Amino acid sequence: MSKEREEGTELQLDFSKIAKIAETAPDVIPVAVQHADTKEVILVAYTNEYALQTSIKKRTLVLWSTSRNELWEKGATSGETFALLEIRVNCEQNSLLYIVRPRRGNICHTKNQSGEPRNCYYRKLSMETGKLENLDP
């Protein structure tokens, strides 16, 4: 992933992401991840049956990495792990909402200028200029 895509002000949406996932990891569904205390949506990712069962068993945020095609325990490397408190299922049973609580810090692999991890939705799109505005520089 490019630094410009992660830190820049230009909108570079990846509209081909779902098509790529369908080719490499067809048996996944999206998961919105919500912070239990702030109610902020902090990540959207994917799970498959194996990752879901692992999350339930460990009571921790475990997802399926569609880019690496492997089980992904969020924060296992950085120490920024998340307790899984609740799982909600949408009406069509084709997406999930995980309600989590950070054990330490935030969720994103990017960091702000202070070196602290952010939540993944750290930029907003200005509808006036079409530019991205960093909310946690």
Residue pairs with C-beta under 8 A, 6 or more apart in sequence:
4 10
4 12
5 12
6 110
7 110
7 134
8 132
9 131
9 132
9 133
9 134
10 131
10 132
11 125
11 130
11 131
11 132
20 66
21 28
21 46
21 66
24 66
24 69
25 46
25 48
25 64
25 66
25 69
27 48
27 49
28 46
28 47
28 48
28 64
28 66
29 46
29 47
29 48
29 94
29 95
29 96
30 44
30 45
30 46
30 95
30 96
31 44
31 45
31 46
31 47
31 63
31 95
31 96
31 97
31 98
32 41
32 43
32 44
32 95
32 96
32 97
32 98
33 41
33 42
33 43
33 44
33 45
33 61
33 82
33 97
33 98
33 100
33 107
34 40
34 41
34 42
34 97
34 98
34 99
34 100
35 42
35 100
35 101
35 102
35 119
36 85
36 86
36 99
36 100
36 101
37 101
40 119
40 121
41 121
42 100
42 106
42 107
42 108
42 119
42 120
42 121
43 74
43 107
43 108
43 119
43 120
44 120
45 63
45 64
45 72
45 74
46 63
46 64
46 66
47 55
47 62
47 63
47 64
47 96
48 64
50 64
50 71
51 62
51 63
51 64
51 71
51 72
52 87
52 96
54 62
54 71
54 73
55 61
55 62
55 63
55 84
55 87
55 98
56 84
56 87
58 73
58 84
59 83
59 84
60 73
60 81
60 82
60 83
60 84
61 73
61 74
61 75
61 81
61 82
61 83
61 84
61 98
61 100
62 71
62 72
62 73
62 74
62 84
63 72
63 74
64 70
64 71
64 72
65 71
65 72
73 81
74 80
74 81
74 82
74 107
75 81
75 82
75 103
75 107
78 105
78 109
78 117
79 104
79 105
80 102
80 103
80 104
80 105
80 106
80 107
80 117
81 102
81 103
81 104
82 100
82 101
82 102
82 103
82 107
83 100
83 101
83 102
83 103
84 98
84 99
84 100
85 99
85 100
85 101
86 98
86 99
87 96
87 97
87 98
87 99
88 96
88 97
88 98
88 99
89 95
89 96
89 97
90 96
90 97
105 116
105 117
106 116
106 117
106 118
106 119
107 117
107 118
107 119
107 120
108 117
108 118
108 119
108 120
108 122
109 117
110 117
110 118
110 122
111 117
111 118
112 118
112 122
112 136
112 137
113 137
118 136
119 136
122 134
122 135
122 136
123 132
123 133
123 134
123 135
124 132
124 133
124 135
125 131
125 132
125 133
126 132
126 133
